[in-house]
């Protein structure tokens, strides 16, 4: 089980910025362009007249991977459908970080297997982190999956949908989706850390960074096609390095902030976060003043057991720099409750750090053993009782929500420029974001990608509520 005090986004985070919320990906239509000619001499795309459906489970990295697969399917001429039974091709792009995510994927695979046997789905693919896991071969045999791909060979989907001959040695270089007001840009994949609880290095591999000019070129292309908000993505995004080490994440962030009108990034690792990056957030007007910096625990003993590579005091110092440089910014984190060996004293240290750092939101997780990780082995001997984990979980949640409510309450009466991320919902309010990264509900018909200025009238622990726009 996981929970969060930030309800602004459609995806949820986990201990590495991942989650398991399914996200619908809308496939675009493209006029027939290439492929076999029909009887009238018109050249058709190989997927012309066919349909496809993509379902995405996980974090923004997974959503962006689906964006890139979407381009392949669109280029093949496929049209969008929302239901499995209406699709010629179904793609499940999956998350493997938490057990419940895998369980949900198994449920969808079972449904697809049944539909295929009934002739209502022609073929389906499993991609993403589950596809890179050891049990993917067993899943393929059990459910009759037609294609299994990991996270580094997404390009092979092209041949699956009828575009043979596409060769790509570096999957992140496949461009993202054009024409959307928000765009995700992957700047690196994989992770070089070996956190005790995390399966990501196993399923996404070692860190690989894109060249700066490749990233900047993609950002420039996306902005030119209408993107107003660019989010840089990476397993440990602030670990990005130019080959040879001359350029670091701060240098890339500054270049991107010069190209895009609004920029953010996720997910960072405390060991990589430089003071100059924190200062840049405060100085550069196009960078949203939001920092997500997972701490996982406030106990040095537990941080050592988790192999996090820093101590709690070092983390606190990073937060002090951020608060000084970005006084109106928002700070979020991840916390794991009940990691094997966690004592009451360790838990108290976590509560103390939460009080010291005064987070605006947090993703809080009960420890979930992942097969193949060190912590899963530790749990056999030093697991924490379920009732103790539940109590600690609630205490952490309560501490974060109290802090978030106090900080949000200070915004009441302030006039904010609000970026509209999602249009008006059933309650008549759009979902937006301040330059400090606060989630705001505001009554406006302004389309996503636009701005309104409004006064904050009330606040809760998760969101600000603004009145009628002033402009």
Long-range contacts (C-beta under 8 A, 24 or more apart in sequence): 1-100, 1-365, 1-366, 1-393, 2-98, 2-363, 2-364, 2-365, 2-366, 3-363, 3-364, 3-365, 3-393, 3-397, 4-361, 4-362, 4-363, 4-364, 5-361, 5-362, 5-364, 5-397, 5-400, 5-401, 5-404, 5-461, 5-462, 6-332, 6-360, 6-361, 6-362, 6-363, 6-439, 6-462, 7-439, 7-462, 7-463, 8-421, 8-431, 8-433, 8-439, 8-462, 8-463, 11-58, 11-59, 11-60, 11-63, 12-59, 12-363, 13-59, 13-267, 13-292, 13-334, 13-363, 14-59, 14-97, 14-98, 14-334, 14-363, 14-365, 15-97, 15-195, 15-197, 15-198, 15-294, 15-296, 15-334, 15-336, 15-363, 15-365, 16-97, 16-191, 16-195, 16-198, 16-200, 16-235, 16-267, 16-294, 16-334, 17-59, 17-60, 17-61, 17-235, 17-266, 17-267, 17-292, 17-294, 17-334, 18-58, 18-59, 18-61, 18-62, 18-95, 18-97, 18-98, 18-200, 19-58, 19-59, 19-95, 19-97, 19-98, 19-101, 20-57, 20-58, 20-95, 20-97, 20-98, 20-100, 20-101, 20-104, 21-57, 21-58, 22-55, 22-56, 22-57, 22-104, 23-55, 23-56, 23-57, 23-58, 23-62, 23-63, 23-66, 24-55, 24-56, 24-82, 25-54, 25-55, 25-56, 25-63, 25-66, 25-67, 25-70, 26-80, 27-52, 27-53, 27-54, 27-70, 27-73, 27-74, 27-78, 27-79, 27-80, 28-70, 28-74, 28-80, 28-177, 29-74, 29-79, 29-80, 30-74, 30-75, 30-77, 32-77, 33-75, 33-77, 35-77, 35-162, 44-77, 45-75, 45-76, 45-77, 45-162, 46-76, 46-77, 46-161, 46-162, 46-163, 47-73, 47-76, 47-77, 47-78, 47-88, 47-89, 47-161, 47-162, 48-77, 49-77, 50-77, 50-78, 50-79, 50-88, 50-89, 51-78, 51-79, 51-80, 51-81, 51-86, 51-87, 51-88, 51-89, 52-78, 52-79, 52-80, 52-81, 52-87, 52-88, 52-89, 52-90, 52-91, 52-161, 53-80, 53-81, 53-82, 53-83, 53-84, 53-86, 53-87, 53-89, 53-90, 53-91, 54-90, 54-91, 54-93, 55-90, 55-91, 55-92, 55-93, 55-108, 56-93, 57-92, 57-93, 57-94, 57-95, 57-101, 57-104, 57-105, 57-128, 58-93, 58-94, 58-95, 58-97, 58-101, 58-128, 58-129, 59-95, 60-184, 60-231, 60-233, 60-266, 61-184, 61-186, 61-233, 61-234, 61-235, 62-93, 62-94, 62-95, 62-128, 62-129, 63-184, 64-176, 64-184, 64-185, 64-186, 64-233, 65-93, 65-127, 65-128, 65-151, 65-154, 65-186, 66-91, 66-93, 67-176, 67-177, 67-184, 68-154, 68-171, 68-174, 68-175, 68-176, 68-177, 69-93, 69-127, 69-154, 69-157, 70-177, 71-174, 71-175, 71-176, 71-177, 72-155, 72-157, 72-158, 72-161, 72-163, 72-166, 73-157, 73-161, 75-163, 76-158, 76-161, 76-162, 76-163, 78-161, 84-111, 84-112, 84-115, 84-120, 84-121, 85-115, 85-120, 85-121, 87-121, 88-121, 88-122, 88-123, 89-122, 89-123, 89-124, 89-125, 89-160, 89-161, 90-121, 90-123, 90-124, 90-125, 91-124, 91-125, 91-127, 91-157, 92-124, 92-125, 92-126, 92-127, 92-128, 93-127, 93-128, 94-126, 94-127, 94-128, 94-129, 94-130, 94-131, 95-128, 95-129, 95-130, 96-128, 96-129, 96-130, 96-132, 96-133, 96-199, 96-203, 96-370, 97-129, 97-198, 97-199, 97-200, 97-370, 98-365, 98-368, 98-370, 99-368, 99-369, 99-370, 100-368, 102-130, 105-130, 106-139, 109-139, 109-142, 109-143, 109-145, 110-143, 112-143, 113-143, 113-144, 116-144, 117-144, 123-147, 123-160, 125-149, 125-157, 125-160, 127-154, 127-157, 129-199, 129-200, 129-203, 129-204, 130-203, 132-202, 132-203, 132-204, 132-205, 133-199, 133-202, 133-203, 134-372, 150-203, 151-189, 151-203, 151-204, 151-205, 152-189, 152-204, 152-205, 170-208, 170-210, 172-208, 172-210, 173-210, 173-214, 175-218, 175-221, 176-218, 176-222, 178-221, 178-222, 178-225, 178-226, 178-227, 179-225, 179-226, 180-226, 180-227, 181-226, 181-227, 181-228, 181-229, 181-448, 181-449, 182-227, 182-228, 182-229, 182-230, 182-231, 182-421, 182-448, 182-449, 183-222, 183-227, 183-229, 183-230, 183-231, 184-230, 184-231, 184-233, 185-215, 185-218, 185-219, 185-222, 185-230, 185-231, 185-232, 185-233, 185-256, 186-210, 186-233, 186-234, 187-215, 187-232, 187-233, 187-234, 187-237, 187-240, 187-252, 188-234, 188-235, 188-236, 188-237, 188-239, 188-240, 189-234, 189-235, 190-235, 191-235, 191-236, 191-239, 192-236, 192-239, 193-236, 193-269, 193-271, 193-307, 193-308, 193-309, 194-307, 194-374, 195-296, 195-306, 195-307, 195-308, 196-305, 196-306, 196-307, 196-339, 196-373, 196-374, 196-375, 196-378, 197-306, 197-336, 197-339, 197-367, 197-368, 197-369, 197-370, 197-373, 197-374, 197-375, 198-370, 198-373, 199-370, 199-372, 199-373, 200-235, 202-372, 202-373, 204-235, 207-235, 207-236, 207-239, 209-239, 209-240, 209-241, 209-242, 209-243, 211-242, 211-243, 212-242, 212-247, 212-251, 212-252, 212-255, 215-252, 215-255, 215-256, 216-252, 216-255, 216-256, 216-259, 219-256, 219-259, 219-260, 220-259, 222-260, 223-259, 223-260, 223-261, 226-449, 227-260, 228-261, 228-262, 228-419, 228-449, 229-260, 229-261, 229-262, 229-263, 229-264, 229-419, 229-421, 229-449, 230-256, 230-259, 230-260, 230-262, 230-263, 230-264, 231-263, 231-264, 231-265, 231-266, 232-256, 232-263, 232-264, 232-265, 232-266, 233-265, 233-266, 234-265, 234-267, 235-267, 236-267, 236-268, 236-269, 236-272, 237-265, 237-266, 237-267, 237-268, 238-265, 238-268, 238-269, 238-272, 238-273, 238-274, 238-277, 239-269, 239-272, 248-274, 249-274, 249-277, 250-274, 250-276, 250-277, 250-280, 253-277, 253-280, 253-287, 254-280, 254-284, 257-284, 257-286, 257-287, 258-286, 260-286, 261-286, 262-286, 262-288, 262-419, 263-287, 263-288, 264-288, 264-290, 264-437, 266-292, 267-292, 267-294, 268-292, 268-293, 268-294, 269-293, 269-294, 270-294, 270-295, 270-308, 270-309, 270-310, 270-314, 270-315, 270-318, 271-308, 271-309, 271-310, 273-318, 275-318, 275-321, 278-318, 278-321, 278-322, 278-325, 278-326, 279-321, 279-325, 281-322, 281-325, 281-326, 281-329, 282-325, 282-326, 282-327, 282-329, 283-325, 288-433, 288-435, 288-436, 288-437, 289-326, 289-328, 289-329, 289-330, 289-435, 289-436, 289-437, 290-329, 290-330, 290-331, 290-332, 290-436, 290-437, 291-322, 291-326, 291-329, 291-330, 291-331, 291-332, 292-332, 292-333, 293-318, 293-319, 293-322, 293-331, 293-332, 293-333, 294-333, 294-334, 295-333, 295-334, 295-335, 295-353, 295-357, 296-334, 296-335, 296-336, 296-339, 297-335, 297-336, 297-339, 297-342, 297-346, 297-349, 297-350, 298-346, 298-349, 298-350, 298-351, 298-352, 298-353, 298-354, 299-342, 299-345, 299-346, 299-347, 299-349, 299-350, 300-349, 301-346, 302-339, 302-341, 302-342, 302-346, 302-349, 302-350, 305-339, 305-340, 305-341, 305-378, 306-336, 306-339, 306-375, 307-374, 312-349, 312-353, 315-353, 315-357, 316-353, 316-356, 316-357, 319-356, 319-357, 326-436, 328-435, 328-436, 329-436, 329-437, 330-360, 330-361, 330-436, 330-437, 330-438, 331-357, 331-358, 331-359, 331-360, 332-359, 332-360, 332-361, 332-362, 332-363, 333-357, 333-359, 333-362, 333-363, 334-362, 334-363, 334-364, 334-365, 335-362, 335-363, 335-364, 335-365, 335-396, 335-400, 336-365, 336-366, 336-367, 337-364, 337-365, 337-366, 337-367, 337-389, 337-392, 337-393, 337-396, 338-366, 338-367, 338-384, 338-388, 338-389, 338-392, 338-393, 339-367, 339-375, 339-384, 340-367, 340-375, 340-378, 340-379, 340-381, 340-382, 340-383, 340-384, 341-378, 341-382, 341-384, 342-367, 342-384, 342-392, 347-392, 347-395, 350-396, 351-395, 351-396, 351-399, 354-396, 354-399, 354-400, 354-403, 355-399, 355-403, 358-403, 358-406, 358-407, 359-400, 359-403, 359-404, 360-403, 360-404, 360-407, 360-408, 360-437, 360-438, 361-400, 361-404, 361-462, 362-396, 362-400, 364-393, 364-396, 364-397, 364-400, 366-390, 366-393, 401-461, 402-461, 404-461, 404-462, 405-459, 405-460, 405-461, 408-438, 408-459, 408-460, 408-461, 408-463, 408-464, 409-459, 411-438, 411-456, 411-459, 411-464, 412-456, 412-457, 412-458, 412-459, 413-455, 413-456, 414-455, 414-456, 415-453, 415-454, 415-455, 415-456, 415-470, 416-440, 416-453, 416-454, 416-455, 416-456, 416-464, 416-466, 417-451, 417-452, 417-453, 418-442, 418-451, 418-452, 418-453, 418-454, 418-466, 419-449, 419-450, 419-451, 420-444, 420-446, 420-447, 420-448, 420-449, 420-450, 420-451, 420-452, 421-448, 422-448, 423-447, 423-448, 432-466, 434-464, 438-463, 438-464, 439-463, 439-464, 440-464, 440-465, 440-466, 441-465, 441-466, 442-466, 442-467, 442-469, 443-467, 443-468, 443-469, 444-469
